[in-house]
Amino acid sequence: MSNDAGLPLGTGFDNRKPPELEKAIHTITDALLPTGVMRGWVWSSNWWNFDKAGANAANTPDEKTAYEAAFKEAEKSGKWAPVLDTVSDRRLELRRRRAGDVQ
């Protein structure tokens, strides 16, 4: 099942019926559960926050400009700027709050 398969089950481009999708989800989840990779992850956590990726998570136009310049520099030279962490951390915090992991 791909990320964009759709929720509720059976509404996206994945043409399997909901019982087939549920079986696939349970099979993968059961196989990975002992490894710890599934802790704290919410199946539907991806849909609502795509518009806040990268520079779009900036709070102000100036922060967005700084992020874009820092990202370009990081790709070119590998030099890391604190604004990259600041903006990225904000986006991740939003996801944790939405998922109910953080009060």
Backbone torsions as a table, in degrees:
resi	resn	phi	psi	omega
1	MET	NA	122.2	-179.3
2	SER	-81.4	165.4	178.4
3	ASN	-54.2	-39.0	-173.8
4	ASP	-94.8	22.5	-177.8
5	ALA	-64.8	-28.7	174.3
6	GLY	106.4	140.3	173.2
7	LEU	-127.7	137.8	-1.1
8	PRO	-64.4	159.5	-177.3
9	LEU	-52.2	139.8	177.3
10	GLY	89.4	2.1	-177.8
11	THR	-103.8	-9.3	-177.0
12	GLY	-97.5	-158.9	-176.9
13	PHE	-77.7	-13.1	177.1
14	ASP	-76.9	113.4	-171.7
15	ASN	-82.3	1.9	177.7
16	ARG	-66.3	149.9	178.1
17	LYS	-73.8	154.1	-179.4
18	PRO	-49.1	-41.4	178.4
19	PRO	-62.0	-36.4	178.2
20	GLU	-68.0	-40.9	178.9
21	LEU	-66.4	-42.6	178.2
22	GLU	-59.7	-41.5	178.7
23	LYS	-62.6	-43.8	179.9
24	ALA	-63.3	-43.0	179.3
25	ILE	-62.2	-46.0	179.7
26	HIS	-64.8	-40.2	180.0
27	THR	-61.1	-48.8	-179.3
28	ILE	-67.9	-44.5	-179.7
29	THR	-61.2	-46.7	-180.0
30	ASP	-61.2	-38.1	-179.4
31	ALA	-69.5	-36.2	-175.4
32	LEU	-93.2	-17.8	-175.7
33	LEU	-53.2	-43.5	-179.4
34	PRO	-66.0	-17.6	-176.0
35	THR	-82.8	-15.7	-178.8
36	GLY	89.9	-7.8	-178.0
37	VAL	-69.9	-15.4	-177.7
38	MET	-96.3	-2.5	-177.5
39	ARG	-67.0	128.1	174.4
40	GLY	77.3	2.5	-178.4
41	TRP	-96.8	139.8	-178.8
42	VAL	-112.7	127.0	-176.9
43	TRP	-51.2	-39.2	-174.8
44	SER	-99.0	18.7	-173.5
45	SER	-73.9	-10.7	-174.4
46	ASN	-87.3	-25.7	-166.9
47	TRP	-67.4	-34.4	-167.1
48	TRP	-90.7	-9.4	-168.9
49	ASN	-121.1	13.2	-178.9
50	PHE	-64.2	-31.4	-178.6
51	ASP	-72.6	-10.0	179.9
52	LYS	-106.9	28.6	179.4
53	ALA	-85.3	148.8	175.2
54	GLY	56.1	-134.4	-176.9
55	ALA	-61.2	-23.3	-179.6
56	ASN	-69.1	-9.0	176.1
57	ALA	-89.3	-1.0	179.1
58	ALA	-66.3	148.9	-179.4
59	ASN	-83.7	-26.0	-176.0
60	THR	-135.9	160.7	175.1
61	PRO	-58.8	-38.0	178.8
62	ASP	-64.7	-40.6	178.6
63	GLU	-66.1	-37.8	178.1
64	LYS	-63.6	-44.6	178.3
65	THR	-61.8	-43.4	178.9
66	ALA	-63.5	-41.9	179.1
67	TYR	-61.8	-48.1	-178.4
68	GLU	-60.3	-42.5	178.5
69	ALA	-65.9	-41.9	-179.8
70	ALA	-66.6	-39.1	179.2
71	PHE	-64.3	-43.7	178.5
72	LYS	-61.0	-42.6	178.7
73	GLU	-66.3	-39.4	179.4
74	ALA	-64.0	-40.5	177.2
75	GLU	-64.8	-38.1	-176.6
76	LYS	-75.5	-48.6	-170.6
77	SER	-117.2	-14.0	-175.9
78	GLY	87.7	-3.9	179.4
79	LYS	-70.1	130.3	-176.0
80	TRP	-104.0	137.4	178.2
81	ALA	-115.5	143.8	-178.9
82	PRO	-56.3	-30.3	-179.6
83	VAL	-60.2	-28.6	178.2
84	LEU	-64.5	-42.1	177.0
85	ASP	-69.9	-42.6	-177.9
86	THR	-57.4	-49.8	-177.5
87	VAL	-70.8	-43.0	179.5
88	SER	-63.7	-42.4	178.8
89	ASP	-61.4	-37.9	179.6
90	ARG	-61.6	-43.6	-179.8
91	ARG	-63.9	-43.1	179.5
92	LEU	-66.4	-37.3	177.1
93	GLU	-62.3	-40.8	177.6
94	LEU	-59.5	-41.4	179.3
95	ARG	-64.5	-43.3	179.9
96	ARG	-64.6	-40.2	178.8
97	ARG	-64.9	-42.5	-178.9
98	ARG	-64.9	-36.5	-179.5
99	ALA	-78.6	-8.1	178.3
100	GLY	86.4	9.7	-178.7
101	ASP	-77.8	-21.3	-175.8
102	VAL	-126.7	138.3	177.7
103	GLN	-88.6	NA	NA
